[in-house]
């Protein structure tokens, strides 16, 4: 379907209804990092209800991969280095906010909006966990990030989850390694040797964003309008998953809508969720 697969350093957005197989696809991509990059990818769950996507169960059954949660927080001027057990943790769900962006904002005297101070404090506290989670994995060789649990929203610009992902993508995933290291490992003079020895090319990190849609049928997902704030508008690759009736059964169908940088197939292909995950028909 994709000539050469997902390109290093790019963003791919996968759209599809709940239960269509997005999580299977994401875990397959992350696990394949063992072969392609020498390290599995990491998983960020943005669903406020925890592991309702069954990440741990799928990872264990499909890939003999025991997902454990990263809880190591690095507050300013504290010892930044994670214990060995945490360095092996590939899962984070510290960004647990769902709903509309306006739910977390308050009006300003000039008629604008700003984030509620209490929410901003809680968000900054979560970043003490999420940013080290990514930085130390990238420094150790991880080159794949899967972000799951993004729920449907009529207007992506109104979604707190899209706002969180945009912040995460611009300010952490695609932040220069030295700059990110200096922001996390304080005081810098004390950790300069580690920072310099663990530089990585942030432009080589590939991100897969899994977005749940209200539409279920493939044709309906394909017909959905690109709304303001939709990350897919700037993504390198867009993959769409949906159901279609085939005779007396309901089949899962996949197609690639956009793939910049190399050739792609224009076919609509049936796939199944089997014992080994996503299997193209």
C-alpha positions as CSV (number, residue, x, y, z in Angstrom):
1,X,0.0,0.0,0.0
2,X,2.9,2.4,0.8
3,X,6.1,2.3,-1.2
4,X,8.7,2.1,1.6
5,X,6.2,2.3,4.4
6,X,5.8,5.3,6.7
7,X,8.6,7.7,6.1
8,X,11.0,8.6,9.0
9,X,10.3,12.0,10.6
10,X,6.8,12.3,9.4
11,X,3.3,12.3,10.9
12,X,0.7,9.8,9.9
13,X,-3.0,10.2,11.0
14,X,-5.2,7.1,11.0
15,X,-9.0,7.8,11.0
16,X,-11.6,5.2,11.9
17,X,-14.5,4.3,14.2
18,X,-14.0,2.6,17.5
19,X,-13.3,-1.1,17.2
20,X,-12.1,-0.9,13.6
21,X,-8.5,-1.9,14.4
22,X,-6.6,1.3,14.9
23,X,-5.0,0.2,18.1
24,X,-3.9,-3.1,16.5
25,X,-2.3,-1.1,13.6
26,X,-0.6,1.2,16.0
27,X,0.9,-1.5,18.2
28,X,2.1,-3.4,15.1
29,X,3.9,-0.2,13.9
30,X,5.4,0.3,17.4
31,X,6.6,-3.3,17.7
32,X,8.2,-3.3,14.3
33,X,10.6,-0.7,15.6
34,X,12.5,-3.7,17.1
35,X,13.5,-4.7,13.6
36,X,13.6,-1.4,11.8
37,X,15.1,0.8,14.5
38,X,16.6,-1.5,17.1
39,X,14.0,-0.4,19.7
40,X,10.3,-0.7,20.0
41,X,8.2,2.4,19.7
42,X,6.5,4.1,22.7
43,X,2.8,4.5,23.3
44,X,0.9,7.6,24.5
45,X,-2.7,7.0,25.5
46,X,-4.7,10.2,25.6
47,X,-7.9,8.5,26.7
48,X,-9.0,9.9,30.1
49,X,-10.5,6.5,31.1
50,X,-7.1,4.7,31.2
51,X,-6.3,1.6,29.1
52,X,-9.8,1.1,27.7
53,X,-8.2,0.6,24.4
54,X,-6.8,-2.8,25.7
55,X,-3.2,-1.9,24.8
56,X,-1.7,-4.1,27.3
57,X,-3.8,-7.2,26.4
58,X,-3.2,-6.7,22.7
59,X,0.5,-6.2,23.1
60,X,1.0,-9.3,25.2
61,X,-1.1,-11.5,23.0
62,X,0.2,-10.3,19.6
63,X,3.8,-9.5,20.3
64,X,4.7,-11.1,23.7
65,X,5.2,-7.4,24.7
66,X,4.6,-6.6,28.4
67,X,3.5,-3.0,28.4
68,X,4.3,-1.2,31.7
69,X,3.4,2.4,32.6
70,X,6.0,5.1,32.8
71,X,5.6,7.1,36.1
72,X,9.0,8.7,36.5
73,X,8.6,12.5,36.9
74,X,11.5,14.9,36.6
75,X,10.8,18.2,38.4
76,X,13.2,21.1,38.0
77,X,16.6,20.5,39.6
78,X,15.8,16.9,40.6
79,X,17.8,13.9,39.6
80,X,16.5,13.3,36.0
81,X,17.7,9.8,35.3
82,X,15.0,7.0,35.3
83,X,15.6,3.7,37.1
84,X,16.2,0.7,34.8
85,X,12.6,-0.6,35.2
86,X,11.2,2.7,34.1
87,X,13.5,2.9,31.1
88,X,11.8,-0.3,30.0
89,X,8.3,1.2,30.4
90,X,6.8,1.9,27.0
91,X,3.4,3.3,27.9
92,X,2.2,6.7,29.3
93,X,-1.3,7.9,30.0
94,X,-0.4,11.1,31.9
95,X,-2.4,13.3,29.5
96,X,-5.9,12.3,30.6
97,X,-8.0,15.2,29.6
98,X,-10.9,14.9,27.2
99,X,-13.7,17.2,26.0
100,X,-13.8,20.7,24.6
101,X,-11.0,23.1,24.8
102,X,-13.4,25.7,26.3
103,X,-14.0,23.5,29.3
104,X,-10.5,24.3,30.5
105,X,-10.5,28.0,29.8
106,X,-11.8,31.1,31.5
107,X,-12.7,34.5,30.0
108,X,-10.2,37.4,30.2
109,X,-11.2,41.1,30.9
110,X,-10.4,42.0,27.3
111,X,-13.0,39.5,26.0
112,X,-10.5,36.7,25.1
113,X,-9.9,33.3,26.7
114,X,-7.0,31.8,28.7
115,X,-6.4,28.5,30.4
116,X,-7.7,28.1,34.0
117,X,-4.7,28.5,36.3
118,X,-5.5,25.3,38.2
119,X,-5.7,23.3,34.9
120,X,-2.5,24.8,33.7
121,X,-0.7,23.8,36.9
122,X,-2.0,20.2,36.5
123,X,-1.0,20.1,32.9
124,X,2.5,21.4,33.7
125,X,2.8,18.7,36.4
126,X,1.9,16.1,33.8
127,X,4.6,17.3,31.5
128,X,7.2,16.5,34.2
129,X,6.3,12.9,33.4
130,X,5.5,12.9,29.6
131,X,8.5,14.9,28.4
132,X,11.1,12.7,30.2
133,X,9.2,9.6,29.0
134,X,9.9,10.7,25.4
135,X,13.3,12.2,25.9
136,X,15.0,9.2,27.6
137,X,13.4,6.8,25.2
138,X,14.6,8.8,22.2
139,X,18.0,9.1,23.7
140,X,18.0,5.3,24.0
141,X,17.2,4.7,20.4
142,X,13.4,4.8,20.1
143,X,12.3,6.3,16.8
144,X,8.5,5.6,16.8
145,X,5.7,7.2,18.7
146,X,2.1,6.0,18.7
147,X,-0.6,8.4,20.1
148,X,-4.0,6.7,20.7
149,X,-7.3,7.5,22.4
150,X,-8.3,10.6,20.5
151,X,-12.0,10.8,20.7
152,X,-14.5,12.2,18.2
153,X,-15.2,15.9,18.1
154,X,-17.3,17.9,15.6
155,X,-14.6,20.6,15.3
156,X,-11.0,19.4,16.0
157,X,-10.1,23.0,16.9
158,X,-12.5,22.7,19.9
159,X,-10.9,19.5,21.2
160,X,-8.5,19.6,24.2
161,X,-6.9,16.4,22.9
162,X,-6.0,17.9,19.5
163,X,-4.5,20.9,21.4
164,X,-2.5,18.5,23.7
165,X,-1.2,16.5,20.7
166,X,-0.2,19.6,18.8
167,X,1.7,20.9,21.8
168,X,3.3,17.5,22.3
169,X,4.3,17.1,18.7
170,X,5.8,20.6,18.3
171,X,7.4,21.1,21.7
172,X,8.6,17.6,22.6
173,X,8.6,15.0,19.7
174,X,10.1,17.4,17.2
175,X,12.2,19.5,19.6
176,X,15.9,19.6,19.1
177,X,17.5,16.9,21.3
178,X,20.0,19.2,22.9
179,X,17.4,21.8,23.7
180,X,15.0,19.2,25.2
181,X,17.8,17.6,27.2
182,X,18.8,21.0,28.6
183,X,15.2,21.7,29.6
184,X,14.8,18.4,31.4
185,X,18.3,17.8,32.9
186,X,18.9,20.7,35.2
187,X,21.3,22.1,36.2
188,X,22.7,21.7,32.7
189,X,26.4,21.9,33.7
190,X,25.9,18.9,35.9
191,X,24.4,16.8,33.1
192,X,26.2,18.2,30.1
193,X,28.1,15.0,29.4
194,X,24.9,12.9,29.3
195,X,23.1,15.5,27.1
196,X,26.0,15.6,24.6
197,X,26.4,11.8,24.5
198,X,22.7,11.2,23.9
199,X,21.9,13.5,21.0
200,X,19.5,12.1,18.4
201,X,18.0,13.4,15.2
202,X,14.5,14.5,16.1
203,X,13.7,14.7,12.4
204,X,14.0,10.9,12.2
205,X,11.2,10.2,14.7
206,X,8.0,8.9,13.1
207,X,4.6,9.6,14.7
208,X,1.4,7.7,14.3
209,X,-1.8,9.5,15.5
210,X,-4.9,7.3,15.9
211,X,-8.1,9.4,15.7
212,X,-11.6,7.9,16.4
213,X,-14.4,9.1,14.2
214,X,-18.2,9.2,14.6
215,X,-18.5,7.8,11.0
216,X,-18.4,4.0,10.7
217,X,-18.7,3.3,7.0
218,X,-15.6,3.8,4.9
219,X,-17.4,6.1,2.4
220,X,-18.6,8.3,5.3
221,X,-15.1,8.5,6.8
222,X,-13.7,9.4,3.4
223,X,-16.4,12.1,2.9
224,X,-15.8,13.8,6.2
225,X,-14.8,17.5,5.9
226,X,-11.3,18.6,6.9
227,X,-12.2,21.0,9.7
228,X,-10.2,23.9,11.2
229,X,-7.7,22.4,13.6
230,X,-7.6,19.0,12.0
231,X,-4.1,17.6,12.3
232,X,-4.7,15.5,9.2
233,X,-4.5,18.7,7.0
234,X,-0.8,18.9,7.7
235,X,0.1,15.2,8.1
236,X,2.4,13.5,5.6
237,X,0.2,10.4,5.4
238,X,-3.5,9.8,6.0
239,X,-4.9,6.3,6.4
240,X,-8.7,5.7,6.6
241,X,-10.3,2.6,8.1
242,X,-14.0,1.8,7.8
243,X,-16.7,-0.9,7.5
244,X,-18.4,-1.9,4.2
245,X,-21.1,-4.5,3.5
246,X,-19.7,-7.4,1.4
247,X,-22.4,-9.9,0.6
248,X,-23.8,-11.1,4.0
249,X,-21.0,-9.9,6.1
250,X,-19.5,-6.6,7.3
251,X,-15.9,-6.2,6.2
252,X,-13.2,-4.0,7.4
253,X,-11.7,-1.8,4.6
254,X,-8.6,0.3,4.4
255,X,-7.3,2.9,2.0
256,X,-4.5,5.5,1.9
257,X,-5.8,9.0,1.2
258,X,-2.5,10.8,1.2
259,X,1.2,9.8,1.3
260,X,3.7,12.5,0.4
261,X,7.3,11.5,-0.5
262,X,6.9,8.1,-2.2
263,X,4.4,6.1,-4.2
264,X,1.2,4.8,-2.8
265,X,-1.6,2.5,-3.9
266,X,-5.0,3.9,-4.7
267,X,-6.8,0.6,-4.0
268,X,-9.4,0.0,-1.2
269,X,-8.2,-3.2,0.5
270,X,-10.0,-5.5,2.8
271,X,-8.2,-6.5,6.0
272,X,-8.9,-8.7,9.0
273,X,-8.0,-8.6,12.7
274,X,-6.4,-12.0,13.2
275,X,-4.1,-13.7,15.7
276,X,-1.2,-11.8,14.4
277,X,-3.0,-8.4,14.3
278,X,-3.9,-6.6,11.1
279,X,-3.8,-8.9,8.1
280,X,-4.4,-7.5,4.6
281,X,-6.8,-9.6,2.5
